[in-house]
């Protein structure tokens, strides 16, 4: 039952990304282009996402058994800042972030394939670095 619920949630999320335009890199880059032809329409999508998530996070904080895995730390450190910068630069260059890139794989274009491959390589590199860091 959990697997079916997860599948349905993923399909709903993917459909929302497609309908909202988040899977269209040109639309995302237009939103990020504050100095040029800025397209503010994705701000409404982001606001709706935040408003939708707030009750779920509030519920998760009150439960003794986890539904959502909340971050263990609230500390802002160099690793968080560098990771955020890398994410933001990648989003600004490619017009994709992980969720929409995976949704876009079904569109038959090479750009999301390249982005997802780079994302997986970056994830693997992180795992190697973390393993080496913990071993020393």
C-alpha positions in Angstrom: 0.0 0.0 0.0 2.9 2.4 0.8 4.4 1.7 -2.6 1.2 2.6 -4.4 0.7 5.8 -2.3 4.3 6.8 -3.1 3.8 6.1 -6.8 0.6 8.2 -6.9 2.3 11.0 -5.0 5.2 10.9 -7.4 2.9 11.0 -10.4 0.9 13.9 -9.0 4.2 15.8 -8.2 5.5 15.1 -11.8 2.2 16.3 -13.3 2.3 19.4 -11.2 5.9 20.1 -12.4 4.8 19.7 -16.0 1.6 21.8 -15.7 3.4 24.6 -13.8 6.2 24.9 -16.3 8.9 23.9 -13.8 10.1 21.2 -16.2 10.6 23.8 -19.0 14.2 25.1 -18.6 13.4 28.2 -20.7 10.6 29.1 -18.3 12.8 28.5 -15.3 15.7 30.6 -16.8 13.2 33.4 -17.5 12.2 33.3 -13.8 15.9 33.5 -12.8 16.7 36.4 -15.2 16.1 39.3 -12.9 18.1 41.7 -15.0 16.5 40.8 -18.3 13.1 39.6 -19.3 12.0 38.3 -15.9 9.0 35.9 -15.8 7.5 36.1 -12.3 4.9 33.3 -13.0 6.9 30.6 -11.2 6.8 32.7 -8.0 3.2 31.6 -7.7 4.1 28.0 -8.1 6.8 28.3 -5.4 4.4 30.1 -3.1 1.8 27.4 -3.6 4.4 24.7 -2.9 5.5 26.4 0.4 1.8 26.9 1.5 1.1 23.2 0.7 4.2 22.0 2.6 3.7 24.1 5.8 0.9 21.9 7.3 2.9 18.7 6.5 6.0 20.1 8.3 3.9 21.2 11.2 2.3 17.8 11.5 5.7 16.1 11.2 7.1 18.1 14.1 4.2 17.0 16.4 4.4 13.3 15.7 6.5 10.9 17.6 6.8 8.5 14.6 8.2 10.1 11.5 6.3 10.5 8.3 8.7 13.0 6.8 12.4 13.0 7.6 13.3 16.4 8.8 16.9 17.7 8.8 18.7 16.7 11.9 20.7 19.9 12.1 19.6 23.5 11.7 23.2 24.7 11.7 24.3 26.9 8.7 27.9 25.9 7.9 30.3 26.1 5.0 29.2 22.8 3.6 25.5 24.0 3.4 26.5 27.3 1.9 28.8 25.7 -0.7 26.2 23.0 -1.6 23.5 25.7 -2.0 25.8 27.8 -4.2 26.5 24.7 -6.4 22.8 23.9 -6.6 21.9 27.5 -7.5 24.6 27.8 -10.2 23.6 24.5 -11.7 20.0 25.5 -11.7 20.8 28.9 -13.3 23.0 27.3 -16.0 20.8 24.4 -16.9 17.3 25.6 -16.0 16.8 22.3 -14.2 16.7 21.2 -10.6 16.6 17.4 -9.7 12.8 16.8 -9.7 11.9 18.6 -12.9 15.0 17.1 -14.6 13.8 13.6 -13.8 10.3 14.5 -15.1 11.9 15.9 -18.3 13.6 12.7 -19.0 10.4 11.5 -20.7 10.4 14.4 -23.1 12.9 12.8 -25.5 15.5 15.6 -25.3 19.2 15.2 -24.6 19.5 18.1 -22.0 17.8 16.4 -19.1 19.7 13.2 -19.8 23.0 15.2 -19.5 21.8 17.0 -16.4 20.6 13.8 -14.6 23.9 12.0 -15.6 25.9 15.0 -14.1 23.7 14.9 -11.0 24.3 11.2 -10.5 28.1 11.7 -11.0 28.0 14.6 -8.5 26.2 12.4 -6.0 28.7 9.6 -6.5 31.6 12.0 -6.0 30.0 13.2 -2.8 29.7 9.7 -1.5 33.4 9.0 -2.3 34.5 12.3 -0.6 32.4 11.5 2.5 33.8 8.0 2.7 37.3 9.3 2.5 36.6 12.0 5.0 35.1 9.6 7.5 38.0 7.1 7.0 40.6 9.7 7.9 
